[in-house]
Amino acid sequence: MTDDDAPVRHASDSIPIVTAVDGQPIMRVDAAVALLRAIAESHRNLADDPDCDLRTAAAAIDLEADALEVRAIGYTRASA
């Protein structure tokens, strides 16, 4: 397996997923705070890059949201 074949790691992969009493996935406050801080840090990192703009940052955030949503769906199906 080459580096190109390795699965993409998402920042949201480190967010713990737990389920509420109704079986729905929830995020703890400390995980939400960490997520918001990661978003802020990514914006700081992109701020000086002339090839990046807010649309690029928004696309990256959408990818992370999609990855987290897929994990949550998989977690709830595995728990069912």
N, CA and C of each residue as an Amber inpcrd file, in Angstrom:
protein
   240
   0.8550000  -1.1790000   0.0000000   0.0000000   0.0000000   0.0000000
   0.8990000   1.2400000   0.0000000   0.6720000   2.1420000  -0.9360000
   1.4290000   3.3880000  -1.0010000   0.7060000   4.4510000  -0.1950000
   1.3710000   5.6000000  -0.0440000   0.7260000   6.7020000   0.6740000
  -0.5470000   7.1550000  -0.0290000  -0.5490000   7.0330000  -1.3710000
  -1.7470000   7.4270000  -2.1260000  -2.9150000   6.4800000  -1.8800000
  -2.6090000   5.2350000  -1.4920000  -3.6570000   4.2480000  -1.2430000
  -4.1760000   4.2840000   0.1850000  -3.4780000   4.9860000   1.0580000
  -3.8670000   5.0270000   2.4660000  -5.1970000   5.7670000   2.6110000
  -6.0480000   5.3100000   3.5330000  -7.3230000   6.0090000   3.7300000
  -7.0840000   7.4250000   4.2490000  -7.9450000   8.3230000   3.8320000
  -7.8430000   9.7160000   4.2770000  -8.2290000   9.7990000   5.7410000
  -7.4220000  10.4780000   6.5340000  -7.7340000  10.7000000   7.9440000
  -8.4060000  12.0640000   8.0650000  -9.5150000  12.0910000   8.7680000
 -10.2470000  13.3380000   8.9920000 -10.0520000  13.7840000  10.4310000
 -10.0350000  15.0900000  10.6320000  -9.9430000  15.6190000  11.9920000
 -11.1140000  15.1230000  12.8260000 -12.2550000  14.9610000  12.2040000
 -13.4450000  14.5240000  12.9370000 -13.3670000  13.0630000  13.3780000
 -12.3780000  12.3110000  12.8510000 -12.2200000  10.9150000  13.2800000
 -11.8830000  10.8060000  14.7660000 -11.3250000  11.8670000  15.3390000
 -10.9410000  11.8200000  16.7490000 -12.0670000  12.2360000  17.6900000
 -13.2060000  12.6250000  17.1400000 -14.3390000  13.0380000  17.9760000
 -15.0770000  11.7930000  18.4510000 -15.1970000  11.6390000  19.7670000
 -15.9150000  10.4580000  20.2640000 -17.4200000  10.5770000  20.0010000
 -18.0080000   9.4550000  19.6450000 -19.4530000   9.4110000  19.4210000
 -20.0710000   8.5500000  20.5180000 -21.0950000   9.0690000  21.1520000
 -21.8490000   8.3140000  22.1520000 -23.3190000   8.3770000  21.7590000
 -24.0990000   7.4930000  22.3160000 -25.5250000   7.5110000  22.0010000
 -26.3310000   7.9460000  23.2150000 -27.3990000   8.6500000  22.9250000
 -28.3320000   9.0740000  23.9640000 -29.2340000   7.8930000  24.3010000
 -30.0830000   8.0640000  25.2970000 -30.9890000   6.9840000  25.6980000
 -31.9480000   6.5880000  24.5800000 -32.1900000   7.5160000  23.6330000
 -33.0740000   7.1980000  22.5170000 -32.3370000   6.5530000  21.3470000
 -31.0190000   6.3050000  21.5130000 -30.2320000   5.6520000  20.4780000
 -29.6210000   6.5870000  19.4530000 -29.9080000   7.8750000  19.5640000
 -29.3570000   8.8430000  18.6160000 -27.9300000   9.2260000  19.0070000
 -27.0590000   9.4520000  18.0180000 -25.6860000   9.8450000  18.3370000
 -25.6560000  11.2740000  18.8660000 -24.8070000  11.5000000  19.8420000
 -24.6390000  12.8490000  20.3920000 -23.1520000  13.1370000  20.5390000
 -22.8250000  14.4160000  20.6310000 -21.4490000  14.8440000  20.8120000
 -21.3410000  15.5490000  22.1560000 -20.3400000  15.1670000  22.9160000
 -20.1230000  15.8170000  24.2060000 -19.6460000  17.2450000  23.9910000
 -19.8490000  18.0950000  24.9900000 -19.4660000  19.5000000  24.8890000
 -17.9700000  19.6380000  24.6460000 -17.1390000  18.8590000  25.3340000
 -15.6940000  18.9920000  25.1370000 -15.2970000  18.6390000  23.7070000
 -16.0130000  17.7020000  23.0860000 -15.7420000  17.3610000  21.6920000
 -16.1780000  18.4990000  20.7670000 -17.3060000  19.1230000  21.0750000
 -17.7710000  20.2570000  20.2650000 -16.8010000  21.4270000  20.3700000
 -16.2920000  21.6860000  21.5650000 -15.3000000  22.7510000  21.7570000
 -14.0320000  22.4440000  20.9620000 -13.5710000  21.2070000  21.0190000
 -12.3750000  20.8120000  20.2630000 -12.6000000  20.9850000  18.7630000
 -13.7890000  20.6410000  18.2960000 -14.1100000  20.7940000  16.8820000
 -14.0750000  22.2680000  16.4730000 -14.6890000  23.1190000  17.2740000
 -14.6890000  24.5540000  16.9670000 -13.2790000  25.1300000  16.9780000
 -12.4550000  24.6920000  17.9320000 -11.0650000  25.1660000  17.9740000
 -10.2810000  24.6820000  16.7530000 -10.5490000  23.4780000  16.2950000
  -9.8790000  22.9590000  15.0960000 -10.2870000  23.7660000  13.8620000
 -11.5540000  24.1510000  13.7830000 -12.0150000  24.9840000  12.6720000
 -11.3070000  26.3310000  12.7060000 -11.2260000  26.9290000  13.8890000
 -10.5420000  28.2150000  14.0260000  -9.0700000  28.0970000  13.6300000
  -8.4170000  27.0350000  14.0660000  -7.0060000  26.8290000  13.7280000
  -6.8200000  26.6520000  12.2250000  -7.7170000  25.9170000  11.5870000
  -7.5990000  25.7340000  10.1390000  -7.7750000  27.0630000   9.4080000
  -8.6410000  27.9190000   9.9050000  -8.8040000  29.2380000   9.2920000
  -7.5440000  30.0770000   9.4620000  -6.9290000  29.9980000  10.6340000
  -5.6740000  30.7270000  10.8360000  -4.6010000  30.2110000   9.8860000
  -4.5550000  28.9020000   9.6980000  -3.5550000  28.3130000   8.8010000
  -3.7870000  28.7180000   7.3520000  -5.0480000  28.8730000   6.9560000
  -5.3670000  29.2360000   5.5790000  -5.3480000  30.7400000   5.3200000
  -5.3280000  31.5250000   6.3650000  -5.4680000  32.9780000   6.2280000
  -4.4060000  33.6020000   5.3310000  -3.1930000  33.1100000   5.3850000
  -2.0990000  33.7050000   4.6150000  -1.8200000  32.9870000   3.3030000
  -2.6020000  31.9810000   2.9860000  -2.4030000  31.2240000   1.7450000
  -3.1740000  31.9110000   0.6210000  -2.4580000  32.4560000  -0.3730000
  -3.1550000  33.1840000  -1.4390000  -4.0360000  32.2800000  -2.3110000
  -3.8040000  30.9730000  -2.2720000  -4.6090000  30.0550000  -3.0760000
  -5.8820000  29.5920000  -2.3690000  -6.0770000  30.0150000  -1.1300000
  -7.2480000  29.5960000  -0.3570000  -8.1380000  30.7880000  -0.0590000
  -9.4130000  30.5430000  -0.0460000 -10.3740000  31.5680000   0.3300000
 -11.4230000  30.9260000   1.2330000 -12.4440000  31.6560000   1.5740000
 -13.4710000  31.1180000   2.4670000 -14.2130000  29.9430000   1.8420000
 -14.3320000  29.9160000   0.5270000 -14.9880000  28.7740000  -0.1210000
 -14.1670000  27.5010000   0.0620000 -12.8590000  27.6350000  -0.0280000
 -11.9750000  26.4840000   0.1900000 -12.1020000  25.9840000   1.6220000
 -12.1110000  26.9140000   2.5760000 -12.2700000  26.5360000   3.9800000
 -13.6310000  25.8870000   4.2110000 -14.6680000  26.4330000   3.6050000
 -16.0080000  25.8650000   3.7620000 -16.0760000  24.4580000   3.1820000
 -15.4160000  24.2290000   2.0610000 -15.4030000  22.8940000   1.4570000
 -14.7100000  21.8980000   2.3770000 -13.6270000  22.3250000   3.0110000
 -12.9200000  21.4400000   3.9430000 -13.7910000  21.1230000   5.1580000
 -14.5140000  22.1140000   5.6540000 -15.4100000  21.8870000   6.7930000
 -16.5440000  20.9530000   6.3970000 -17.0670000  21.1140000   5.1890000
 -18.1180000  20.2040000   4.7030000 -17.6160000  18.7620000   4.6470000
 -16.3930000  18.5600000   4.1930000 -15.8240000  17.2050000   4.1440000
 -15.7350000  16.6000000   5.5400000 -15.3200000  17.3980000   6.5080000
 -15.2400000  16.9100000   7.8890000 -16.6300000  16.5880000   8.4320000
 -17.6020000  17.4370000   8.1270000 -18.9770000  17.1870000   8.5760000
 -19.5140000  15.9020000   7.9580000 -19.2380000  15.6990000   6.6810000
 -19.6860000  14.4700000   6.0130000 -19.0540000  13.2410000   6.6580000
 -17.7520000  13.3240000   6.9410000 -17.0580000  12.1870000   7.5560000
 -17.6330000  11.8820000   8.9370000 -17.9330000  12.9170000   9.7110000
 -18.5070000  12.7160000  11.0380000 -19.9110000  12.1340000  10.9380000
 -20.6890000  12.6040000   9.9800000 -22.0480000  12.0960000   9.8050000
 -22.0360000  10.6140000   9.4240000 -21.1320000  10.2340000   8.5420000
 -21.0220000   8.8290000   8.1430000 -20.6470000   7.9660000   9.3480000
 -19.7020000   8.4510000  10.1570000 -19.3260000   7.7070000  11.3740000
 -20.5100000   7.5640000  12.3090000 -21.2830000   8.6250000  12.4920000
 -22.4380000   8.5930000  13.3930000 -23.4820000   7.5930000  12.8970000
 -23.7280000   7.5770000  11.6040000 -24.6890000   6.6320000  11.0420000
 -24.1970000   5.2010000  11.2730000 -22.9320000   4.9730000  10.9850000
 -22.3620000   3.6380000  11.1980000 -22.3970000   3.2260000  12.6510000
 -22.1480000   4.1700000  13.5420000 -22.1550000   3.8720000  14.9820000
 -23.5490000   3.4780000  15.4560000 -24.5570000   4.2160000  15.0020000
 -25.9140000   3.9090000  15.4560000 -26.4110000   2.5980000  14.8570000
 -26.0170000   2.2920000  13.6280000 -26.4270000   1.0060000  13.0290000
 -25.7390000  -0.1480000  13.7180000 -24.4780000   0.0290000  14.1160000
 -23.7590000  -1.0300000  14.8010000 -24.3110000  -1.2330000  16.2030000
 -24.8290000  -0.1560000  16.8050000 -25.3680000  -0.2490000  18.1690000
 -26.7770000  -0.8260000  18.1890000 -27.4450000  -0.8050000  17.0450000
 -28.8530000  -1.2450000  16.9920000 -28.9890000  -2.7590000  17.0380000
